[in-house]
């Protein structure tokens, strides 16, 4: 159940990101996919960077990928993150080819590895917002 006392910032939800987070609230990871050339894209936007088409669908991702990169914060940039130090935001490259910045739920910074296989899990942080996070796949 969502924690009504969630202290970390939540994403701004508007425009195309509202659609993205609506699916996340339903525990579905969906990205825009161009119906012209089939290219997947994230962050949601009007036009396909590959072919220039404005036509797209919200296609369901398998929710599996690998750790592409990360950084480790040892000092909080915002006071709300102090209790989480050290933490490592990661970039996950999904099997569909899109990359997203996210959190790993079960991996300490010193355990991170390039190419580590991961899968999506959803964290219901408020009644309105469910964040896509990832966990290590054995």
VENCOR-V478130 format. One record per run of one state. SS is the DSSP state (helix for helix, strand for strand, loop for the rest). FROM is the first residue (numbers start at 0). LEN is the number of residues. If there is no record, write none. Layout:
BEGIN
<<SS FROM LEN> <SS FROM LEN>>
END
This chain:
BEGIN
<<loop 0 15> <helix 15 10> <loop 25 4> <strand 29 5> <loop 34 5> <strand 39 2> <loop 41 14> <strand 55 5> <loop 60 3> <strand 63 7> <loop 70 2> <strand 72 1> <loop 73 5> <helix 78 6> <loop 84 2> <strand 86 1> <loop 87 2> <strand 89 5> <loop 94 4> <strand 98 4> <loop 102 1> <strand 103 1> <loop 104 4> <helix 108 3> <loop 111 5> <strand 116 8> <loop 124 5> <strand 129 7> <loop 136 2>>
END
